[in-house]
Amino acid sequence: MQVLDTGNTAARTRLGIPQKYGSCHTAQIGGYAIEGHVPASDIQRLLREAPQAIGLAAPGMPVGSPGMDGPAYGGRKDAYDVLLIGKNGSSTVYQSHR
Protein backbone atom coordinates (compact mmCIF):
# COMPACT_ATOMS: atom_id res chain seq x y z
CA MET A 1 0.00 0.00 0.00
CA GLN A 2 1.20 3.49 -0.81
CA VAL A 3 0.09 6.56 1.15
CA LEU A 4 0.60 10.06 -0.25
CA ASP A 5 -0.10 13.03 2.00
CA THR A 6 -0.27 15.84 -0.55
CA GLY A 7 -3.49 17.74 0.21
CA ASN A 8 -7.03 17.24 -0.95
CA THR A 9 -7.80 19.76 -3.65
CA ALA A 10 -5.29 18.44 -6.18
CA ALA A 11 -6.25 14.84 -5.35
CA ARG A 12 -9.96 15.55 -5.81
CA THR A 13 -9.27 17.21 -9.14
CA ARG A 14 -7.07 14.33 -10.31
CA LEU A 15 -9.69 11.76 -9.29
CA GLY A 16 -12.59 13.70 -10.83
CA ILE A 17 -14.42 14.48 -7.59
CA PRO A 18 -16.38 17.74 -7.92
CA GLN A 19 -15.31 20.19 -5.20
CA LYS A 20 -18.89 20.45 -3.89
CA TYR A 21 -18.49 16.91 -2.47
CA GLY A 22 -15.25 17.83 -0.70
CA SER A 23 -14.38 16.77 2.79
CA CYS A 24 -11.25 16.29 4.84
CA HIS A 25 -9.82 13.06 3.38
CA THR A 26 -9.44 11.80 -0.17
CA ALA A 27 -8.47 8.25 -1.10
CA GLN A 28 -8.48 5.87 -4.03
CA ILE A 29 -9.19 2.15 -3.90
CA GLY A 30 -9.98 -0.31 -6.66
CA GLY A 31 -10.17 2.49 -9.23
CA TYR A 32 -12.71 4.45 -7.17
CA ALA A 33 -12.34 7.75 -5.35
CA ILE A 34 -13.42 7.91 -1.70
CA GLU A 35 -14.05 11.34 -0.21
CA GLY A 36 -14.54 11.97 3.49
CA HIS A 37 -15.56 9.72 6.36
CA VAL A 38 -17.16 6.91 4.32
CA PRO A 39 -17.86 3.75 6.37
CA ALA A 40 -15.85 0.66 5.42
CA SER A 41 -19.08 -1.29 4.80
CA ASP A 42 -20.05 1.21 2.07
CA ILE A 43 -16.62 0.90 0.44
CA GLN A 44 -16.84 -2.90 0.56
CA ARG A 45 -20.27 -2.75 -1.07
CA LEU A 46 -18.93 -0.37 -3.76
CA LEU A 47 -16.10 -2.78 -4.59
CA ARG A 48 -18.48 -5.75 -4.63
CA GLU A 49 -21.14 -4.09 -6.83
CA ALA A 50 -18.61 -2.26 -9.07
CA PRO A 51 -20.93 0.43 -10.48
CA GLN A 52 -19.84 2.75 -13.27
CA ALA A 53 -18.98 5.71 -11.06
CA ILE A 54 -16.22 8.00 -9.85
CA GLY A 55 -16.69 6.82 -6.26
CA LEU A 56 -18.26 7.66 -2.92
CA ALA A 57 -18.40 10.83 -0.84
CA ALA A 58 -19.54 11.75 2.64
CA PRO A 59 -19.39 15.55 2.30
CA GLY A 60 -18.46 17.58 5.33
CA MET A 61 -17.47 15.85 8.53
CA PRO A 62 -20.66 14.26 9.92
CA VAL A 63 -20.48 13.53 13.63
CA GLY A 64 -20.90 9.82 14.23
CA SER A 65 -19.21 8.79 10.98
CA PRO A 66 -15.99 6.75 11.19
CA GLY A 67 -13.29 8.91 12.73
CA MET A 68 -15.85 11.41 13.98
CA ASP A 69 -17.23 9.13 16.67
CA GLY A 70 -14.78 9.47 19.55
CA PRO A 71 -15.47 10.36 23.17
CA ALA A 72 -15.19 14.08 22.40
CA TYR A 73 -18.58 13.83 20.66
CA GLY A 74 -20.36 12.35 23.67
CA GLY A 75 -22.05 9.57 21.71
CA ARG A 76 -23.69 12.03 19.31
CA LYS A 77 -24.52 10.61 15.87
CA ASP A 78 -25.84 12.91 13.18
CA ALA A 79 -27.76 11.50 10.23
CA TYR A 80 -25.83 11.67 6.96
CA ASP A 81 -25.80 10.24 3.46
CA VAL A 82 -22.98 8.65 1.53
CA LEU A 83 -23.27 9.71 -2.10
CA LEU A 84 -22.39 7.74 -5.21
CA ILE A 85 -20.72 10.17 -7.61
CA GLY A 86 -21.54 9.40 -11.21
CA LYS A 87 -19.10 9.72 -14.09
CA ASN A 88 -20.88 12.96 -15.09
CA GLY A 89 -20.37 14.49 -11.61
CA SER A 90 -23.97 14.03 -10.47
CA SER A 91 -24.76 12.13 -7.31
CA THR A 92 -27.35 9.82 -5.81
CA VAL A 93 -27.73 8.60 -2.26
CA TYR A 94 -25.82 5.34 -1.99
CA GLN A 95 -26.41 4.71 1.71
CA SER A 96 -28.20 6.66 4.42
CA HIS A 97 -26.83 6.48 7.95
CA ARG A 98 -29.41 7.36 10.58
N, C-alpha and C positions, 0 to 999 in steps of 0.2 A: 504494500500500500504506500502511496505517495501523498504527502500532505504539503500543500502550498499555502502559506499565510501571506497573501498579497493584497488583501482588501476586496470588498464586495462589488463595487460598481463595475470595475473592469471584468470581473468574473461573470457577473450577470449579463453584461453586454456580450461577452464571448459565448456564453451558453444560450443566448437568445431569450433571456427572462426579461419581460418588460419591467421597467423600474417601478411601476405602480404596485407590483407584487413584492417589492423589496422587503427585506428583513435584516437580521443581524448576521446570518450565516448563509453561505452559499457552498454547495457541494455538487459533485457529479458521481453517479454510480450507474453502471450498466447502460451508459449512453443517455441517461436522464439527468436533468438538473433538479436539485432539491434546494429550496429556498426557505430558510427559517426553521422553526422548531417543529418539524414534521415528525409525528410518531413513527417508530420503527415498523409497526404493523402496517401502516399506510405505504411505506416504502416497499416492504415485502410484497404487499398486494400489487403495487405498481409493477414490480419486477416479474411477478407471476402472470399478471394479465397482459403485460406488454402492449399497452395502447399506443397508437400513433400520437405522440405528444412530446412537448418539450420537457415536462416534468411536473413536479408538485411544489406548491407554495403554501406556507402558513404566514401570511403577511402580518407585519407587526411582531409583537412579542407577547402572545396571549398567556396570561397567568394560568397555570395549571398544565400547560403543554410541557413536553420533555425539556428539562433544563430550566424551566420557569416554575418549578413545583417544590422548591426547597422550603425549609422551615421559616425563612424570611417572609413567606407569603401566607403563613398561618392556615394552611389547608385550603385556601381560596382556589377555586377553579372556575375560570370564565369560559363561557361557551365560545367556540370558534370553529371555523370551517377550514379544511385543507382543500385547496383548489387544484384541479388538473388544468395545466396550461396547455392549450392547443397549439399546434404548429403555426397558426395564424395569430397567436398572441391573446386569443380570447380565453376565457376560463369557465369552468363549470365546477360545482361543488362535487368533490370526490368523496369526502367523508366529513360528516358533522360530528363534532365532539361536544357533548352536552354534559 
